[in-house]
């Protein structure tokens, strides 16, 4: 099953209803942003694994994504090379960070 949401609130309600295994999320969503949507989805659909895919390559933003409950953070411009690996890692329960950010240490939420 595949679904698409046009904003953060729609993503939240779809996650609640569908309880998906994997969610690909952007940070910049209209209305409720992706970070807040991820925080809420983590409560409403705790088994869902969240992979953020964003143009933002800042360490601080990636850390916010992990603080919100994401298992992975992928920079969009790296997706052509890294997406398949990121998806495999996330589905298997591993964490994933874009290669450009791997030299940084991140805190992860349990």
N, CA, C and O atoms as a printed pandas DataFrame, in Angstrom:
     atom_number atom_name residue_name chain_id  residue_number  x_coord  y_coord  z_coord
0              1         N          UNK        A               1    0.852   -1.169    0.000
1              2        CA          UNK        A               1    0.000    0.000    0.000
2              3         C          UNK        A               1    0.898    1.232    0.000
3              4         O          UNK        A               1    1.888    1.296    0.729
4              5         N          UNK        A               2    0.542    2.195   -0.818
5              6        CA          UNK        A               2    1.264    3.454   -0.896
6              7         C          UNK        A               2    0.250    4.579   -0.791
7              8         O          UNK        A               2   -0.819    4.517   -1.398
8              9         N          UNK        A               3    0.581    5.596   -0.029
9             10        CA          UNK        A               3   -0.291    6.764    0.113
10            11         C          UNK        A               3    0.580    8.009    0.074
11            12         O          UNK        A               3    1.781    7.956    0.338
12            13         N          UNK        A               4   -0.039    9.116   -0.254
13            14        CA          UNK        A               4    0.662   10.391   -0.304
14            15         C          UNK        A               4   -0.158   11.420    0.457
15            16         O          UNK        A               4   -1.385   11.448    0.358
16            17         N          UNK        A               5    0.523   12.257    1.210
17            18        CA          UNK        A               5   -0.145   13.321    1.960
18            19         C          UNK        A               5    0.376   14.662    1.456
19            20         O          UNK        A               5    1.551   14.793    1.114
20            21         N          UNK        A               6   -0.505   15.652    1.413
21            22        CA          UNK        A               6   -0.109   16.967    0.911
22            23         C          UNK        A               6    0.328   17.912    2.028
23            24         O          UNK        A               6    0.881   18.977    1.756
24            25         N          UNK        A               7    0.084   17.530    3.286
25            26        CA          UNK        A               7    0.498   18.369    4.409
26            27         C          UNK        A               7    0.700   17.490    5.646
27            28         O          UNK        A               7    0.401   16.296    5.639
28            29         N          UNK        A               8    1.207   18.104    6.688
29            30        CA          UNK        A               8    1.517   17.363    7.904
30            31         C          UNK        A               8    0.318   16.738    8.589
31            32         O          UNK        A               8    0.405   15.617    9.089
32            33         N          UNK        A               9   -0.804   17.450    8.617
33            34        CA          UNK        A               9   -2.002   16.896    9.269
34            35         C          UNK        A               9   -2.519   15.682    8.513
35            36         O          UNK        A               9   -2.928   14.692    9.119
36            37         N          UNK        A              10   -2.499   15.762    7.201
37            38        CA          UNK        A              10   -2.946   14.617    6.406
38            39         C          UNK        A              10   -2.015   13.424    6.626
39            40         O          UNK        A              10   -2.478   12.287    6.719
40            41         N          UNK        A              11   -0.730   13.672    6.707
41            42        CA          UNK        A              11    0.228   12.597    6.991
42            43         C          UNK        A              11   -0.069   11.955    8.344
43            44         O          UNK        A              11   -0.016   10.734    8.491
44            45         N          UNK        A              12   -0.376   12.780    9.308
45            46        CA          UNK        A              12   -0.694   12.297   10.648
46            47         C          UNK        A              12   -1.915   11.384   10.639
47            48         O          UNK        A              12   -1.882   10.294   11.211
48            49         N          UNK        A              13   -2.983   11.821    9.997
49            50        CA          UNK        A              13   -4.222   11.029    9.984
50            51         C          UNK        A              13   -4.069    9.761    9.155
51            52         O          UNK        A              13   -4.611    8.715    9.514
52            53         N          UNK        A              14   -3.335    9.845    8.047
53            54        CA          UNK        A              14   -3.114    8.634    7.259
54            55         C          UNK        A              14   -2.279    7.622    8.036
55            56         O          UNK        A              14   -2.552    6.423    7.989
56            57         N          UNK        A              15   -1.267    8.101    8.749
57            58        CA          UNK        A              15   -0.444    7.198    9.554
58            59         C          UNK        A              15   -1.284    6.538   10.643
59            60         O          UNK        A              15   -1.136    5.347   10.916
60            61         N          UNK        A              16   -2.150    7.309   11.252
61            62        CA          UNK        A              16   -3.014    6.754   12.298
62            63         C          UNK        A              16   -3.923    5.669   11.727
63            64         O          UNK        A              16   -4.076    4.606   12.329
64            65         N          UNK        A              17   -4.521    5.932   10.574
65            66        CA          UNK        A              17   -5.458    4.986    9.971
66            67         C          UNK        A              17   -4.771    3.771    9.364
67            68         O          UNK        A              17   -5.269    2.653    9.503
68            69         N          UNK        A              18   -3.636    3.966    8.692
69            70        CA          UNK        A              18   -2.999    2.891    7.930
70            71         C          UNK        A              18   -1.929    2.127    8.703
71            72         O          UNK        A              18   -1.621    0.983    8.368
72            73         N          UNK        A              19   -1.362    2.749    9.737
73            74        CA          UNK        A              19   -0.283    2.131   10.510
74            75         C          UNK        A              19    0.797    1.570    9.569
75            76         O          UNK        A              19    1.091    0.375    9.610
76            77         N          UNK        A              20    1.384    2.426    8.724
77            78        CA          UNK        A              20    2.347    1.936    7.733
78            79         C          UNK        A              20    3.653    1.467    8.357
79            80         O          UNK        A              20    4.041    1.906    9.440
80            81         N          UNK        A              21    4.317    0.570    7.650
81            82        CA          UNK        A              21    5.622    0.100    8.106
82            83         C          UNK        A              21    6.670    1.188    7.934
83            84         O          UNK        A              21    7.555    1.337    8.775
84            85         N          UNK        A              22    6.576    1.949    6.848
85            86        CA          UNK        A              22    7.572    2.950    6.505
86            87         C          UNK        A              22    6.909    4.246    6.068
87            88         O          UNK        A              22    5.929    4.239    5.322
88            89         N          UNK        A              23    7.457    5.354    6.543
89            90        CA          UNK        A              23    6.975    6.685    6.153
90            91         C          UNK        A              23    8.167    7.482    5.655
91            92         O          UNK        A              23    9.173    7.614    6.352
92            93         N          UNK        A              24    8.051    8.013    4.444
93            94        CA          UNK        A              24    9.032    8.944    3.901
94            95         C          UNK        A              24    8.473   10.331    4.148
95            96         O          UNK        A              24    7.368   10.643    3.706
96            97         N          UNK        A              25    9.221   11.160    4.845
97            98        CA          UNK        A              25    8.695   12.441    5.309
98            99         C          UNK        A              25    9.633   13.576    4.922
99           100         O          UNK        A              25   10.855   13.439    4.978
100          101         N          UNK        A              26    9.040   14.696    4.529
101          102        CA          UNK        A              26    9.809   15.917    4.288
102          103         C          UNK        A              26    9.670   16.796    5.520
103          104         O          UNK        A              26    8.708   16.665    6.277
104          105         N          UNK        A              27   10.615   17.677    5.719
105          106        CA          UNK        A              27   10.542   18.588    6.868
106          107         C          UNK        A              27    9.581   19.732    6.579
107          108         O          UNK        A              27    8.764   20.102    7.422
108          109         N          UNK        A              28    9.689   20.279    5.392
109          110        CA          UNK        A              28    8.895   21.457    5.027
110          111         C          UNK        A              28    7.553   21.056    4.446
111          112         O          UNK        A              28    7.389   20.962    3.230
112          113         N          UNK        A              29    6.602   20.822    5.327
113          114        CA          UNK        A              29    5.236   20.525    4.912
114          115         C          UNK        A              29    4.350   21.701    5.290
115          116         O          UNK        A              29    4.583   22.351    6.309
116          117         N          UNK        A              30    3.331   21.980    4.474
117          118        CA          UNK        A              30    2.417   23.069    4.832
118          119         C          UNK        A              30    1.641   22.748    6.112
119          120         O          UNK        A              30    1.358   21.589    6.416
120          121         N          UNK        A              31    1.313   23.788    6.837
121          122        CA          UNK        A              31    0.565   23.610    8.087
122          123         C          UNK        A              31    1.461   22.994    9.145
123          124         O          UNK        A              31    2.430   23.615    9.582
124          125         N          UNK        A              32    1.149   21.801    9.548
125          126        CA          UNK        A              32    1.937   21.059   10.530
126          127         C          UNK        A              32    3.218   20.583    9.846
127          128         O          UNK        A              32    3.155   19.790    8.907
128          129         N          UNK        A              33    4.380   21.056   10.306
129          130        CA          UNK        A              33    5.628   20.677    9.622
130          131         C          UNK        A              33    5.966   19.208    9.871
131          132         O          UNK        A              33    5.398   18.563   10.753
132          133         N          UNK        A              34    6.899   18.697    9.078
133          134        CA          UNK        A              34    7.259   17.292    9.148
134          135         C          UNK        A              34    7.805   16.852   10.496
135          136         O          UNK        A              34    7.566   15.721   10.919
136          137         N          UNK        A              35    8.533   17.724   11.175
137          138        CA          UNK        A              35    9.087   17.367   12.478
138          139         C          UNK        A              35    7.987   17.138   13.510
139          140         O          UNK        A              35    8.004   16.147   14.241
140          141         N          UNK        A              36    7.039   18.059   13.561
141          142        CA          UNK        A              36    5.930   17.898   14.510
142          143         C          UNK        A              36    5.040   16.721   14.114
143          144         O          UNK        A              36    4.562   15.981   14.974
144          145         N          UNK        A              37    4.821   16.553   12.812
145          146        CA          UNK        A              37    4.037   15.403   12.351
146          147         C          UNK        A              37    4.721   14.101   12.782
147          148         O          UNK        A              37    4.048   13.173   13.227
148          149         N          UNK        A              38    6.030   14.025   12.658
149          150        CA          UNK        A              38    6.766   12.819   13.060
150          151         C          UNK        A              38    6.635   12.564   14.554
151          152         O          UNK        A              38    6.454   11.421   14.973
152          153         N          UNK        A              39    6.724   13.620   15.363
153          154        CA          UNK        A              39    6.557   13.453   16.817
154          155         C          UNK        A              39    5.199   12.828   17.129
155          156         O          UNK        A              39    5.099   11.902   17.933
156          157         N          UNK        A              40    4.167   13.342   16.488
157          158        CA          UNK        A              40    2.812   12.846   16.742
158          159         C          UNK        A              40    2.600   11.452   16.159
159          160         O          UNK        A              40    1.935   10.616   16.771
160          161         N          UNK        A              41    3.163   11.202   14.982
161          162        CA          UNK        A              41    3.037    9.880   14.366
162          163         C          UNK        A              41    3.705    8.830   15.237
163          164         O          UNK        A              41    3.214    7.706   15.333
164          165         N          UNK        A              42    4.811    9.176   15.869
165          166        CA          UNK        A              42    5.510    8.236   16.747
166          167         C          UNK        A              42    4.620    7.740   17.878
167          168         O          UNK        A              42    4.806    6.632   18.382
168          169         N          UNK        A              43    3.654    8.561   18.274
169          170        CA          UNK        A              43    2.706    8.174   19.327
170          171         C          UNK        A              43    1.524    7.400   18.735
171          172         O          UNK        A              43    1.110    6.377   19.280
172          173         N          UNK        A              44    0.983    7.897   17.615
173          174        CA          UNK        A              44   -0.214    7.300   17.016
174          175         C          UNK        A              44    0.063    6.023   16.232
175          176         O          UNK        A              44   -0.820    5.178   16.086
176          177         N          UNK        A              45    1.271    5.882   15.734
177          178        CA          UNK        A              45    1.646    4.715   14.928
178          179         C          UNK        A              45    3.077    4.313   15.317
179          180         O          UNK        A              45    4.003    4.452   14.518
180          181         N          UNK        A              46    3.247    3.817   16.540
181          182        CA          UNK        A              46    4.590    3.599   17.085
182          183         C          UNK        A              46    5.439    2.583   16.322
183          184         O          UNK        A              46    6.663    2.605   16.451
184          185         N          UNK        A              47    4.845    1.710   15.547
185          186        CA          UNK        A              47    5.618    0.724   14.784
186          187         C          UNK        A              47    6.098    1.277   13.447
187          188         O          UNK        A              47    6.926    0.650   12.785
188          189         N          UNK        A              48    5.595    2.437   13.040
189          190        CA          UNK        A              48    6.007    3.037   11.765
190          191         C          UNK        A              48    7.435    3.548   11.866
191          192         O          UNK        A              48    7.820    4.178   12.851
192          193         N          UNK        A              49    8.200    3.267   10.843
193          194        CA          UNK        A              49    9.585    3.733   10.766
194          195         C          UNK        A              49    9.613    4.958    9.865
195          196         O          UNK        A              49    9.082    4.927    8.755
196          197         N          UNK        A              50   10.229    6.033   10.337
197          198        CA          UNK        A              50   10.219    7.301    9.601
198          199         C          UNK        A              50   11.609    7.595    9.047
199          200         O          UNK        A              50   12.608    7.572    9.766
200          201         N          UNK        A              51   11.637    7.870    7.746
201          202        CA          UNK        A              51   12.851    8.311    7.059
202          203         C          UNK        A              51   12.577    9.708    6.529
203          204         O          UNK        A              51   11.708    9.895    5.678
204          205         N          UNK        A              52   13.319   10.689    7.031
205          206        CA          UNK        A              52   13.213   12.043    6.498
206          207         C          UNK        A              52   14.062   12.146    5.246
207          208         O          UNK        A              52   15.203   11.683    5.217
208          209         N          UNK        A              53   13.503   12.752    4.218
209          210        CA          UNK        A              53   14.231   13.058    2.998
210          211         C          UNK        A              53   14.078   14.553    2.799
211          212         O          UNK        A              53   12.975   15.047    2.562
212          213         N          UNK        A              54   15.188   15.274    2.896
213          214        CA          UNK        A              54   15.132   16.733    2.906
214          215         C          UNK        A              54   16.312   17.336    2.158
215          216         O          UNK        A              54   17.392   16.746    2.104
216          217         N          UNK        A              55   16.101   18.508    1.584
217          218        CA          UNK        A              55   17.194   19.262    0.968
218          219         C          UNK        A              55   18.112   19.858    2.031
219          220         O          UNK        A              55   19.264   20.185    1.748
220          221         N          UNK        A              56   17.610   19.997    3.235
221          222        CA          UNK        A              56   18.366   20.610    4.315
222          223         C          UNK        A              56   19.505   19.684    4.742
223          224         O          UNK        A              56   19.266   18.557    5.176
224          225         N          UNK        A              57   20.735   20.163    4.617
225          226        CA          UNK        A              57   21.883   19.323    4.965
226          227         C          UNK        A              57   22.552   19.739    6.274
227          228         O          UNK        A              57   23.713   19.408    6.514
228          229         N          UNK        A              58   21.818   20.463    7.117
229          230        CA          UNK        A              58   22.417   20.895    8.379
230          231         C          UNK        A              58   22.349   19.783    9.435
231          232         O          UNK        A              58   21.374   19.036    9.515
232          233         N          UNK        A              59   23.385   19.703   10.219
233          234        CA          UNK        A              59   23.462   18.728   11.303
234          235         C          UNK        A              59   22.349   18.983   12.313
235          236         O          UNK        A              59   21.752   18.043   12.838
236          237         N          UNK        A              60   22.072   20.250   12.581
237          238        CA          UNK        A              60   21.037   20.599   13.562
238          239         C          UNK        A              60   19.662   20.101   13.119
239          240         O          UNK        A              60   18.894   19.595   13.938
240          241         N          UNK        A              61   19.350   20.239   11.839
241          242        CA          UNK        A              61   18.055   19.784   11.334
242          243         C          UNK        A              61   17.971   18.267   11.377
243          244         O          UNK        A              61   16.935   17.713   11.744
244          245         N          UNK        A              62   19.041   17.599   11.009
245          246        CA          UNK        A              62   19.057   16.139   11.088
246          247         C          UNK        A              62   18.848   15.692   12.537
247          248         O          UNK        A              62   18.115   14.735   12.784
248          249         N          UNK        A              63   19.481   16.369   13.493
249          250        CA          UNK        A              63   19.303   16.003   14.896
250          251         C          UNK        A              63   17.848   16.208   15.318
251          252         O          UNK        A              63   17.295   15.392   16.055
252          253         N          UNK        A              64   17.231   17.289   14.856
253          254        CA          UNK        A              64   15.811   17.515   15.172
254          255         C          UNK        A              64   14.947   16.383   14.628
255          256         O          UNK        A              64   13.980   15.973   15.268
256          257         N          UNK        A              65   15.294   15.881   13.454
257          258        CA          UNK        A              65   14.546   14.759   12.877
258          259         C          UNK        A              65   14.670   13.521   13.758
259          260         O          UNK        A              65   13.679   12.835   14.007
260          261         N          UNK        A              66   15.882   13.232   14.230
261          262        CA          UNK        A              66   16.064   12.080   15.121
262          263         C          UNK        A              66   15.357   12.305   16.460
263          264         O          UNK        A              66   14.792   11.373   17.030
264          265         N          UNK        A              67   15.391   13.539   16.957
265          266        CA          UNK        A              67   14.681   13.854   18.201
266          267         C          UNK        A              67   13.175   13.655   18.044
267          268         O          UNK        A              67   12.481   13.336   19.010
268          269         N          UNK        A              68   12.672   13.846   16.818
269          270        CA          UNK        A              68   11.242   13.689   16.546
270          271         C          UNK        A              68   10.842   12.227   16.377
271          272         O          UNK        A              68    9.656   11.916   16.259
272          273         N          UNK        A              69   11.826   11.329   16.366
273          274        CA          UNK        A              69   11.512    9.905   16.285
274          275         C          UNK        A              69   11.904    9.225   14.986
275          276         O          UNK        A              69   11.591    8.050   14.795
276          277         N          UNK        A              70   12.579    9.930   14.089
277          278        CA          UNK        A              70   12.981    9.324   12.819
278          279         C          UNK        A              70   14.084    8.287   13.022
279          280         O          UNK        A              70   14.903    8.401   13.934
280          281         N          UNK        A              71   14.087    7.285   12.164
281          282        CA          UNK        A              71   15.189    6.319   12.140
282          283         C          UNK        A              71   16.243    6.726   11.131
283          284         O          UNK        A              71   17.374    6.244   11.185
284          285         N          UNK        A              72   15.882    7.615   10.204
285          286        CA          UNK        A              72   16.850    7.993    9.196
286          287         C          UNK        A              72   16.675    9.398    8.688
287          288         O          UNK        A              72   15.608   10.002    8.796
288          289         N          UNK        A              73   17.773    9.908    8.120
289          290        CA          UNK        A              73   17.780   11.249    7.539
290          291         C          UNK        A              73   18.618   11.185    6.270
291          292         O          UNK        A              73   19.808   10.871    6.311
292          293         N          UNK        A              74   17.980   11.487    5.140
293          294        CA          UNK        A              74   18.624   11.422    3.837
294          295         C          UNK        A              74   18.514   12.779    3.153
295          296         O          UNK        A              74   17.427   13.351    3.062
296          297         N          UNK        A              75   19.636   13.286    2.676
297          298        CA          UNK        A              75   19.644   14.544    1.937
298          299         C          UNK        A              75   19.158   14.245    0.514
299          300         O          UNK        A              75   19.669   13.339   -0.145
300          301         N          UNK        A              76   18.167   15.014    0.048
301          302        CA          UNK        A              76   17.527   14.735   -1.238
302          303         C          UNK        A              76   18.509   14.615   -2.387
303          304         O          UNK        A              76   18.361   13.736   -3.236
304          305         N          UNK        A              77   19.502   15.478   -2.429
305          306        CA          UNK        A              77   20.440   15.425   -3.541
306          307         C          UNK        A              77   21.305   14.160   -3.514
307          308         O          UNK        A              77   21.969   13.855   -4.504
308          309         N          UNK        A              78   21.309   13.429   -2.412
309          310        CA          UNK        A              78   22.032   12.162   -2.310
310          311         C          UNK        A              78   21.116   10.955   -2.531
311          312         O          UNK        A              78   21.582    9.817   -2.564
312          313         N          UNK        A              79   19.836   11.202   -2.679
313          314        CA          UNK        A              79   18.865   10.107   -2.752
314          315         C          UNK        A              79   19.099    9.182   -3.938
315          316         O          UNK        A              79   18.860    7.979   -3.826
316          317         N          UNK        A              80   19.560    9.706   -5.073
317          318        CA          UNK        A              80   19.800    8.860   -6.230
318          319         C          UNK        A              80   20.792    7.747   -5.945
319          320         O          UNK        A              80   20.685    6.652   -6.496
320          321         N          UNK        A              81   21.747    8.030   -5.091
321          322        CA          UNK        A              81   22.792    7.062   -4.758
322          323         C          UNK        A              81   22.449    6.279   -3.490
323          324         O          UNK        A              81   22.752    5.089   -3.398
324          325         N          UNK        A              82   21.828    6.928   -2.524
325          326        CA          UNK        A              82   21.684    6.342   -1.189
326          327         C          UNK        A              82   20.289    5.826   -0.835
327          328         O          UNK        A              82   20.136    5.132    0.170
328          329         N          UNK        A              83   19.280    6.143   -1.624
329          330        CA          UNK        A              83   17.908    5.829   -1.221
330          331         C          UNK        A              83   17.684    4.344   -0.962
331          332         O          UNK        A              83   17.106    3.985    0.065
332          333         N          UNK        A              84   18.119    3.486   -1.851
333          334        CA          UNK        A              84   17.884    2.055   -1.673
334          335         C          UNK        A              84   18.531    1.538   -0.394
335          336         O          UNK        A              84   17.915    0.772    0.348
336          337         N          UNK        A              85   19.757    1.945   -0.134
337          338        CA          UNK        A              85   20.442    1.542    1.102
338          339         C          UNK        A              85   19.694    2.065    2.319
339          340         O          UNK        A              85   19.501    1.340    3.296
340          341         N          UNK        A              86   19.272    3.328    2.259
341          342        CA          UNK        A              86   18.535    3.917    3.379
342          343         C          UNK        A              86   17.243    3.142    3.642
343          344         O          UNK        A              86   16.926    2.837    4.792
344          345         N          UNK        A              87   16.509    2.828    2.595
345          346        CA          UNK        A              87   15.250    2.093    2.758
346          347         C          UNK        A              87   15.492    0.716    3.365
347          348         O          UNK        A              87   14.774    0.303    4.275
348          349         N          UNK        A              88   16.493    0.008    2.868
349          350        CA          UNK        A              88   16.803   -1.317    3.417
350          351         C          UNK        A              88   17.178   -1.228    4.893
351          352         O          UNK        A              88   16.718   -2.032    5.703
352          353         N          UNK        A              89   18.008   -0.258    5.237
353          354        CA          UNK        A              89   18.412   -0.099    6.636
354          355         C          UNK        A              89   17.219    0.221    7.523
355          356         O          UNK        A              89   17.044   -0.390    8.577
356          357         N          UNK        A              90   16.403    1.171    7.105
357          358        CA          UNK        A              90   15.252    1.585    7.920
358          359         C          UNK        A              90   14.266    0.427    8.100
359          360         O          UNK        A              90   13.797    0.182    9.211
360          361         N          UNK        A              91   13.954   -0.277    7.025
361          362        CA          UNK        A              91   13.016   -1.407    7.111
362          363         C          UNK        A              91   13.537   -2.470    8.070
363          364         O          UNK        A              91   12.757   -3.103    8.782
364          365         N          UNK        A              92   14.852   -2.667    8.091
365          366        CA          UNK        A              92   15.417   -3.685    8.988
366          367         C          UNK        A              92   15.624   -3.166   10.415
367          368         O          UNK        A              92   16.138   -3.887   11.270
368          369         N          UNK        A              93   15.222   -1.912   10.671
369          370        CA          UNK        A              93   15.306   -1.362   12.018
370          371         C          UNK        A              93   16.603   -0.649   12.337
371          372         O          UNK        A              93   16.813   -0.221   13.472
372          373         N          UNK        A              94   17.488   -0.513   11.338
373          374        CA          UNK        A              94   18.753    0.196   11.550
374          375         C          UNK        A              94   18.550    1.693   11.339
375          376         O          UNK        A              94   17.584    2.118   10.705
376          377         N          UNK        A              95   19.444    2.458   11.862
377          378        CA          UNK        A              95   19.440    3.909   11.642
378          379         C          UNK        A              95   20.181    4.208   10.349
379          380         O          UNK        A              95   21.058    3.451    9.933
380          381         N          UNK        A              96   19.817    5.332    9.711
381          382        CA          UNK        A              96   20.509    5.737    8.491
382          383         C          UNK        A              96   20.724    7.247    8.502
383          384         O          UNK        A              96   19.824    8.017    8.837
384          385         N          UNK        A              97   21.932    7.650    8.131
385          386        CA          UNK        A              97   22.274    9.060    7.996
386          387         C          UNK        A              97   22.983    9.226    6.661
387          388         O          UNK        A              97   23.854    8.429    6.312
388          389         N          UNK        A              98   22.611   10.257    5.918
389          390        CA          UNK        A              98   23.286   10.542    4.653
390          391         C          UNK        A              98   24.792   10.555    4.852
391          392         O          UNK        A              98   25.299   11.006    5.879
392          393         N          UNK        A              99   25.485   10.058    3.860
393          394        CA          UNK        A              99   26.948    9.959    3.953
394          395         C          UNK        A              99   27.601   11.290    4.286
395          396         O          UNK        A              99   28.600   11.337    5.004
396          397         N          UNK        A             100   27.033   12.374    3.761
397          398        CA          UNK        A             100   27.636   13.694    4.037
398          399         C          UNK        A             100   27.569   14.067    5.514
399          400         O          UNK        A             100   28.294   14.957    5.958
400          401         N          UNK        A             101   26.721   13.407    6.267
401          402        CA          UNK        A             101   26.557   13.741    7.685
402          403         C          UNK        A             101   27.133   12.685    8.623
403          404         O          UNK        A             101   27.031   12.832    9.841
404          405         N          UNK        A             102   27.725   11.644    8.097
405          406        CA          UNK        A             102   28.157   10.532    8.953
406          407         C          UNK        A             102   29.304   10.867    9.895
407          408         O          UNK        A             102   29.513   10.157   10.879
408          409         N          UNK        A             103   30.039   11.911    9.625
409          410        CA          UNK        A             103   31.149   12.246   10.535
410          411         C          UNK        A             103   30.652   12.897   11.827
411          412         O          UNK        A             103   31.429   13.100   12.760
412          413         N          UNK        A             104   29.382   13.217   11.882
413          414        CA          UNK        A             104   28.788   13.834   13.072
414          415         C          UNK        A             104   28.152   12.765   13.954
415          416         O          UNK        A             104   27.645   11.753   13.470
416          417         N          UNK        A             105   28.191   13.009   15.223
417          418        CA          UNK        A             105   27.554   12.104   16.186
418          419         C          UNK        A             105   26.140   12.610   16.475
419          420         O          UNK        A             105   25.944   13.782   16.797
420          421         N          UNK        A             106   25.171   11.726   16.358
421          422        CA          UNK        A             106   23.785   12.084   16.616
422          423         C          UNK        A             106   23.266   11.339   17.839
423          424         O          UNK        A             106   23.681   10.218   18.131
424          425         N          UNK        A             107   22.353   11.986   18.538
425          426        CA          UNK        A             107   21.613   11.330   19.627
426          427         C          UNK        A             107   20.348   10.769   19.007
427          428         O          UNK        A             107   19.711   11.412   18.173
428          429         N          UNK        A             108   19.991    9.560   19.423
429          430        CA          UNK        A             108   18.793    8.936   18.885
430          431         C          UNK        A             108   17.803    8.692   20.010
431          432         O          UNK        A             108   18.168    8.397   21.148
432          433         N          UNK        A             109   16.558    8.825   19.651
433          434        CA          UNK        A             109   15.474    8.564   20.589
434          435         C          UNK        A             109   15.217    7.068   20.620
435          436         O          UNK        A             109   15.240    6.415   19.576
436          437         N          UNK        A             110   14.978    6.528   21.777
437          438        CA          UNK        A             110   14.677    5.090   21.877
438          439         C          UNK        A             110   13.224    4.811   21.690
439          440         O          UNK        A             110   12.805    3.655   21.745
